[in-house]
Amino acid sequence: MDIRGATMYITLEPCNHHGKTPPCTEAIIAAGIVRVVAAMEDPDELVAGRGIAKLRAAGIEVETGLCEAEARELLAPYIKLRTRKRPWVICKWAQTLDGRLALPAGLGPHGGAGPHGEARRWISGEESRAMVHELRSYCDGICVGSGTVLADDPLLTNRAGRGRQPTRVVLDGQLRTPPGSRLIATASASSPVLLATTARALEVQAASAGILARQGVEFLALPAGARGGVSLGALLDELGRRKWTRLLVEGGATVLRQVISEHLADELWVFISPHAAHGQPASAAMADGAKMAASATMADGAKMANGAAAPGAEPGSSPAEELPRLDIRDLQAAGHLPQPRHIKVGPDTLLTFRLT
């Protein structure tokens, strides 16, 4: 196809340096394109206007700024990595209608066992879980705390059938991750495990570290965090040096709260089930996740934050009170979140928040 004399529309300024591929500017010039419309200049210090200058020096007309706001939103993870040297951080969790991150043993989708008498394992529906695997396929890594590994023994793999297989990152300041966990058993070059800990823990737990190392685990010795554990900021700095673009933080509640409270999250994905952990049937109004998120009467953050029983539950009557809790309504009531986007995903409601 002869494209001489054509106009090229692109989201980002063409590069003018050799990286994984030759310079894009050379290909554009060689193709005989006479006009380039780029939504924005590339913030990468290796580009930063040099590509535009190269094209103009070759006699090509260059225009920038068309749909720049849309391009910046689309390229936000790339821009953050190039300008702040850290990956884009997405916090994801699934919660019951009453804000729990786990289910009592044997609780089914309507309170009780599942359709075949089995214990219900997941809060979210099949459609939501499929969406999460798609999200994982776009991320460089998935991050959880060691408590989640101990409690749930997750795989943390992408099972969408396409896309990348992210590195599994475990925050483990005390080296509690069991060598027999499924995560460690599946550590490999194609599905790596990165254990973020401290130099002190590696010294004190040298025997455990040796066992994990022989199983293929990579250790990342980081400074201790102000609240104990490891420094999340230091972790993001290291992942930025590794050129990670997206990090998906999946839990548990303590890790998610810390990432959000330290203003390290760029985006929230919250899947809300229409069912409550205490097993009581939800009313039609309560079952609507979008109404729940917007309702001022249900967003009583002070009561919920102080451990009040969920709507419809009798205090002291349900094992749900002992389950981990992180309710998006508490964060909304505190007034620190923008308006979310609401997406119906099977029986669940997905709320997404852009924080940066």
Secondary structure as UniProt FT lines:
FT   TURN            4..5
FT   STRAND          7..12
FT   HELIX           24..31
FT   STRAND          35..40
FT   TURN            45..49
FT   HELIX           50..57
FT   TURN            58..59
FT   STRAND          61..64
FT   TURN            66..67
FT   HELIX           68..74
FT   HELIX           76..84
FT   STRAND          88..95
FT   TURN            97..98
FT   TURN            105..106
FT   TURN            109..110
FT   TURN            115..116
FT   HELIX           126..137
FT   STRAND          141..145
FT   HELIX           146..152
FT   STRAND          167..171
FT   TURN            173..174
FT   TURN            179..180
FT   HELIX           182..185
FT   STRAND          193..197
FT   HELIX           199..204
FT   HELIX           206..214
FT   TURN            215..216
FT   STRAND          218..221
FT   TURN            226..227
FT   HELIX           232..241
FT   TURN            242..243
FT   STRAND          246..251
FT   HELIX           253..261
FT   TURN            262..263
FT   STRAND          267..272
FT   TURN            277..278
FT   HELIX           284..287
FT   HELIX           289..294
FT   TURN            296..298
FT   HELIX           301..305
FT   TURN            306..307
FT   TURN            311..312
FT   TURN            315..316
FT   HELIX           319..322
FT   HELIX           328..333
FT   TURN            334..335
FT   STRAND          341..345
FT   TURN            346..347
FT   STRAND          348..354
//
